[in-house]
């Protein structure tokens, strides 16, 4: 967002908010833009259903002492594109200045809101130094770009990062209305989605990361890595530029938070985060318009004249260590060393000053300037200095003219989320055709299929590629550039924003307060049974149903919350409770033996009747001869898979791999399941690959059969409720019992009639339905 259009900050005037600056006359006469009012009226008449609230660290405007400067970068254009459709947009962010007097904040806030559709979050100088320059740019930024050597961390930065994210959350909550979509941008606000989700569970929240997301091995270096991914998971939709970044994020979530993440969605607490890939595009309309303008043609001709007889190679970027400037200079050195004459070659570097307050950026600038000087000293002749270095931002017209006359653009970041410069260069090849040399580590490399892809660390290969690219004929260059140009135009910034927002607005978001019609129906059935004085039978699985899953099975003892719940159940006179688990008798007895419930262990092999302390053996006729042979196989897996362990039960053998390396464990589990399934054909066993377990059990022993036996022994119940989270619980859900209510806990494919999100929700539901007020 480098290009700027300047306005004078007027204290009393307002104008309608839109993408272009007003003329002087308009400034005086145009009506106020009251966002709340406009959006609400449009919603009422059905023209505009939704407001998209964009939340980014920086607003698309900068407040200075006496003026507001409006930026018009890709993000602004993309979001303005949404206004043409069924969305209104609003921005929340930092206006880019630490104000000396807080008394001006009110006034500035009013002007920004009324004239620019922007809500400012004012940050102090200290906030900027710690949250922005410190935590965001010196701590997270280098890691997201695979550069742990640049990582610096101070605990106070983290405190400020959290505080600033909280300030943003407050501002969003003050400004949001029912039905609005909140779109949070980038690494400076990674905690914001979770803060918002906790405060407003029904709010639709999107998060887009503009940088790469690195491999877990890198991301885990950050002292606050867990909190950061947990913060992002507060969003309903998280978007990345490429599938690779998405995959890395999933991996980090699984490994850091122990949450089972699918590549499409990640369930967490009481909600689910959908993941998506949305490669950002450029503001193609704005570039095309520029290429049509007289001003552009004039500048292009001036540049042509100035560089007459030279082959031009351009690089444009922020002065940032991720952009590979030093490596590129080495490649240029190697290239120039191989030339017979350097009279006809010129490199133009546009390096926009960036993050000048940070030590590493100052050092980079000095190093770049030194090396450019050295190279020019080494290769300059009386008629040519090969590198023309500009440490400044150039006007948009000049940028387009430069792209348009270049023979080659060399864009070689060491890593880059997307890289818009590569796409902008391609679009500007309308009349001339230049070649694009692009780092294979830029997100754009996945889309710009005809670019010369290079490894920026291989400076010799980059030098060679430069020679190849410069030697192409115009026809060859045209043939390469045209299909890419079409793609850049079609998949532009508007397409990107539209895709993300459409997905966010159509996501099916599970009801966080469980007030869905389905579960309400189950609630009514139980309540009616109870109020008629009839008996209810509950068959409740333990792990993952009554009690949250633990990484280590032995840690899943009842929590105080679960004990409270069980005590309340125990007091109910017309509710018969059975706890039915795959766990051993010893676990169940030790943890739940004090309750007057029926306890069923090992999927139905053992049972303790209500009020008794004696455990019955229900599987006396079952043949367990297969166990010894299979135990030997399982032992081989246990030995070869660090972190895995075998649990021996009377009616089954379980191989647990929750503590093993995630991917390795999964891979071994699949192999084991296949091996056991082959044996199952000749044995009275069933094999089940469940949540971090592979279980082989006697075919005759299952929870469904155990429930059926209890029901056959007892007087009929008016209402029977079975709840479980695992595949072994499905045998209860498919019983043909009159009045059966079946509840799946935690999602996934199920035959259950009803669903709740987690054990806490199940407990809440049962208390509501069973315990009299
Ligand atoms: C981040 C990610 C991702 C540069 N110099 C001038 C100028 N620019 C404009 C370019 C381009 C923008 O700045 C730079 O965008 P990039 O995408 O190349 O890089 P970052 O600033 O690092 O952006 C990146 C992006 O977010 C979007 O998601 O692609 O990976 O790091 O638009 O044209 N503009 C003008 N004069 C200059 O001198 N007018």
Boltz pocket constraint, residues with backbone or C-beta under 6 A from the ligand:
constraints:
  - pocket:
      binder: B
      contacts: [[A, 1], [A, 2], [A, 3], [A, 74], [A, 210], [A, 211], [A, 280], [A, 316], [A, 317], [A, 318], [A, 350], [A, 352], [A, 392], [A, 393], [A, 394], [A, 395], [A, 396], [A, 399], [A, 416], [A, 417], [A, 418], [A, 419], [A, 420], [A, 421], [A, 422], [A, 424]]
      max_distance: 6.0
